[in-house]
Amino acid sequence: MMKSLKEVLDDRTEVTNWTGSEKTAAAVADEVRLRYGESELANFDPARSMRTFRSWLQLGFVPQKGERAIKSYAVVEVKDEKSGKVVKRFCRKINLFYYRQVVELDSKKV
């Protein structure tokens, strides 16, 4: 059985691969504040309420038609296979959707 949106947000085991960067969380929180108001920040949890399109799809949700992604970035580290040391770092753009932007896949209105 598929989880409801509330169950997904409350589930402490179902988290994203966000690494805890305060800088990216603050940038995304600013966009949430602009779109939904200051009071919505009480519901903002970057590890659960912000996900990529693919992540929401795997949970059975899809962004509503017309919703625009919130732009962010992820730092990708390339490690040496032998030593395990980081040999290269670069930023990758990612598109995130807030929980208020998604609906259940079955109830999607086309």
N, C-alpha and C positions, 0 to 999 in steps of 0.2 A: 504494500500500500504506500502511496506517495504521501510525503509529509506536507502539511500545510505551511504557508509562509511563516506563521507564528512559530511553529515547531522548528523550522529551519533557523530562524533568528535566535531562538532560545537554546538550541542544541549546542552544548559546549564542545562536542567532539567534531562537529561539522564546521570547520573553519577554513578560511582561504589560505593561500600560501603567502599572505602578506608577512613581511619580515619584521615589522615593528618600527619602520622608519617614521619618526615624528614629523619630518619635513613633508613627506608625501601625504601623511594623514592630515596635516594642517592644510595643505593645498586642496585636498578633496573636501575637507570640512568647510572650507571657505565657499566652495562651489555649492555644497548642500545648503549652506546658509543663504546664498544668493537665490537659489531656486525655491527653497521651502520655508525660509525664515529662521530666525534665531532659535525659536522654541524646538525646532526639529533636531537640533544638535544633541538634545537629550537622548534621542533614539539612534544617533550615529555610532556605529561600532565598525571600524574599518576591517576587522577580522571576520565579520559575519554579514553586515548589511550592504557591503560593496563587493560586487563580483563581476567577473568578465561575462560576456555573452555565453561562452561555452560552459562556464561554471554554473550559471543559472539554468542553462538547458539540461545539464546533467542532473539537476535537482527537480526538473519538471516544470520550470518556469521560463518565460520568454518576455523580453521587453515589449511594452505596449507599442502599438503602431504610432509612429511619429516621435517617439522618445529619442532624445539625443544623448549620446554617451558622455560621461564625465571623463575628461582626459587626465591621464596620470602617466607615471613612468615606473619602471622597475630597473634596478641595477642588477645586471647579469655578470656573474663572475665565471671566468674560464680558468679551470685548474689544470696544472700539469699532471698527467696520468701517473707518472712515477713518484714524484715528490709530494703531490697533493697541494702544492703552493699555488696561490692565485697568480696567474701570469698575465691576465688581461681583465679589465672591467669596462663595461659600457652600459649606457642607458638604452632601454627599449621602451618605446611608447606603448601604452596599453589603454584600452577603452573599458571603463567600468560603468555599471548600472547600479543605481541605488534601489533598495527594496521597494520603494514607492513607485518605481518605474516598471515593475514586472507584474505579470499575471500568470495564473496557472496555464500550462500549455493546452490542456483540454478545454479551458474556457475562453481561449483566445478568440476574439472576434475579428474576422477577416474583412 
